[in-house]
Amino acid sequence: MAQTPGKSLTGGYDIKYTPETTPVASGDVVVTGSLAGLATEPIAVGALGTLRVSGIVKLPKVTGGISQGAACYWDADGSPVEGTAESGAVTTTSTGNTFIGYAAATAASGDSHVEVLSLPAIVGFANGLQNVIADPGNGGAIPVTQSGSAALTSGGSGQTRTLAAPTFAGQQLAISLSVDGGGNIVLTAATGLNQAGNTTITFADAGDSVLLTAIRIGANLRWRITHNDDCTLGGP
């Protein structure tokens, strides 16, 4: 579905981008990995184009006021004040969305657009772990679409979670047991988490935590444990 177009208001830094399956219209916001950028010209499938990832951009927003200086996120299925529902819009809600910058000016609830100081190329990595990833619950899969932090809650008996391979090199996930209901949580990864080939992480007590970072091994993306505070590793 067509996005409500945004536009660049100032110069900025552009990155190269080639769409693989869907053409990009001028004014579209494109998310690649944990980076959101604005297309300032159309890009055909397979063609090399650019995305603006810094500077001030004017983007469609959801209903609701946004104060100057507020952290802004791109919700790929957010509903803009004007335009097609669920076609994408800026929000101040971080959960499940991609950090894009800070509001350069206050926008009222009914305003169709918000001016954003786009800074993901500079700030996005530092803010990546601030993205809140909701606990999927017993048997659920922890999303791997972006970097972020997942605070888990265990029940009275044993629970499980799963984790797919990472989406991009440099991606990070901070996973912790926030509320201990009495039982353990065993997280099973789709691939090995270290050179030993461990694929499971057991969280037993509140405060147990790991930090995972994605690296590339040959043609494959793999998680690696870069911090482990009292979790038990196991498997395969």
C-alpha positions in Angstrom: 0.0 0.0 0.0 1.2 3.5 -0.8 2.7 5.5 2.1 1.8 9.1 2.7 4.9 10.8 1.3 7.5 12.6 3.4 10.1 15.1 2.3 13.5 16.3 3.2 13.7 19.9 4.4 17.5 20.2 4.7 20.6 18.6 3.3 21.9 15.5 5.0 23.8 12.2 4.8 22.6 9.6 2.3 23.3 5.9 2.2 23.1 3.7 -0.9 20.1 1.3 -1.2 18.9 -1.2 -3.8 15.3 -2.5 -3.4 15.2 -6.3 -4.0 11.4 -6.9 -4.5 9.4 -3.7 -4.1 10.0 -0.4 -5.9 10.4 2.7 -3.7 8.4 5.9 -4.3 9.9 9.3 -3.6 8.9 10.2 -0.1 8.8 6.7 1.2 10.4 5.7 4.5 12.5 2.5 4.1 13.7 0.4 7.0 16.8 -1.6 6.3 18.1 -3.5 9.4 17.8 -1.1 12.3 18.1 1.9 10.0 15.2 4.0 8.7 15.8 6.4 5.8 13.8 8.6 3.5 13.8 8.1 -0.3 14.2 11.5 -1.9 13.7 10.1 -5.4 12.0 6.9 -6.8 14.1 3.7 -6.8 13.2 0.8 -9.2 13.7 -2.8 -8.2 17.3 -3.7 -8.7 18.4 -0.1 -9.2 20.9 1.7 -6.9 19.3 4.6 -5.1 19.8 6.5 -1.9 18.1 7.0 1.5 18.5 10.1 3.6 19.4 9.1 7.1 20.3 12.5 8.6 19.0 16.1 8.4 15.5 17.4 9.1 12.7 15.5 7.3 9.0 16.0 7.4 7.2 12.7 7.8 3.6 11.4 8.3 2.6 10.8 11.9 0.0 8.9 13.8 -2.8 10.7 15.7 -1.4 12.1 19.0 0.8 15.0 20.0 4.6 14.9 19.6 6.6 17.3 21.7 9.8 18.9 20.4 12.8 16.8 21.4 10.7 13.6 21.8 12.3 10.4 20.5 10.5 9.3 17.3 10.1 5.8 15.8 8.9 4.6 12.4 5.9 2.3 12.7 5.8 0.4 9.4 2.1 -0.4 9.8 1.1 2.7 11.7 -1.9 4.7 10.5 -1.2 8.3 9.5 -3.5 11.2 10.2 -3.9 11.6 6.5 -3.5 8.7 4.1 -4.0 5.0 3.9 -4.5 3.2 7.2 -1.5 1.0 8.3 0.7 2.4 5.5 3.3 3.6 8.0 3.8 6.7 10.2 5.9 8.2 12.9 5.1 7.5 16.5 6.6 8.0 20.0 6.1 4.3 20.8 9.3 2.3 20.6 8.0 -1.2 21.0 8.3 -3.0 17.7 9.3 0.1 15.8 12.5 1.6 14.4 14.2 4.6 15.9 14.4 7.4 13.3 15.4 10.6 15.3 14.0 13.3 17.5 11.1 15.7 16.8 12.6 19.0 15.6 9.3 20.9 16.3 6.1 20.2 18.3 3.3 18.6 16.3 -0.3 18.7 17.5 -2.5 15.6 17.7 -4.3 16.3 14.5 -1.2 17.4 12.5 -0.6 15.2 9.5 3.2 15.4 9.6 6.0 16.0 12.1 9.4 17.4 11.5 12.1 15.0 12.6 15.8 15.5 13.1 16.8 12.3 11.5 19.8 10.8 13.3 19.7 7.0 13.0 23.1 6.9 11.4 24.6 8.5 14.5 22.3 7.7 17.3 20.5 4.6 16.2 23.2 2.1 17.4 23.4 3.8 20.8 19.7 3.7 21.2 19.2 0.2 19.7 19.0 -1.6 23.1 16.4 0.9 24.2 13.9 -0.7 21.9 11.6 -2.7 24.1 10.9 -6.2 22.9 7.9 -7.7 24.5 8.2 -11.1 26.2 6.3 -13.5 23.9 5.4 -15.8 26.8 5.8 -19.5 27.3 6.7 -21.2 24.1 7.0 -18.0 22.1 9.6 -16.7 19.8 11.6 -13.6 20.7 11.5 -11.3 17.6 14.7 -10.7 15.8 13.7 -7.8 13.5 15.8 -5.2 15.3 18.1 -4.7 18.3 16.5 -4.3 21.6 15.9 -5.5 25.2 13.6 -8.3 26.3 12.6 -8.6 30.0 11.2 -12.1 30.6 8.7 -13.2 33.2 8.7 -16.8 34.4 5.8 -18.9 35.7 5.6 -21.3 38.6 7.0 -24.1 36.5 9.4 -24.5 33.6 8.9 -22.4 30.5 10.6 -22.1 27.1 11.4 -19.4 24.6 12.9 -19.6 21.1 15.3 -17.4 19.1 15.8 -17.4 15.4 19.1 -16.4 13.6 19.9 -12.7 13.6 18.7 -10.4 10.9 21.9 -8.3 10.4 25.5 -8.1 11.5 25.9 -6.0 14.6 22.4 -6.6 15.8 22.2 -6.9 19.6 19.7 -8.4 22.0 19.8 -7.9 25.8 17.7 -10.6 27.4 17.0 -10.9 31.1 14.8 -12.6 33.6 13.0 -9.6 35.1 10.3 -11.4 37.2 11.0 -14.8 38.7 7.7 -16.7 39.2 9.5 -19.7 40.6 10.3 -21.7 37.4 13.2 -21.5 35.0 13.1 -20.3 31.4 15.1 -22.2 28.8 15.8 -20.2 25.6 16.7 -22.3 22.6 18.5 -20.7 19.7 18.2 -21.9 16.1 22.0 -21.9 15.8 25.1 -22.1 18.0 25.7 -19.2 20.4 29.5 -19.7 20.8 32.4 -21.7 19.5 31.4 -24.6 21.8 28.1 -24.9 19.9 25.8 -24.2 22.9 22.2 -23.5 21.8 20.3 -23.1 25.1 20.4 -20.4 27.8 18.6 -21.1 31.1 17.4 -18.2 33.2 16.8 -19.3 36.8 16.7 -16.2 39.0 15.7 -12.5 38.6 18.6 -10.6 37.2 20.1 -13.5 35.1 20.9 -11.9 31.8 22.8 -12.2 28.5 23.8 -9.9 25.8 23.9 -11.3 22.3 25.6 -9.8 19.3 25.2 -10.9 15.7 28.3 -11.7 13.6 28.8 -13.0 10.1 30.6 -16.4 9.7 31.0 -17.0 6.0 27.7 -16.4 4.4 25.8 -17.0 7.7 24.6 -14.7 10.5 25.1 -16.1 14.0 24.5 -14.9 17.5 27.4 -14.7 19.9 27.2 -14.3 23.7 29.1 -11.1 24.6 27.9 -11.0 28.2 26.5 -13.7 30.5 25.5 -12.9 34.1 24.7 -16.2 35.9 22.8 -17.9 33.0 23.5 -21.6 32.4 24.5 -22.6 28.8 23.6 -26.0 27.4 22.8 -28.0 24.2 22.8 -29.0 21.6 
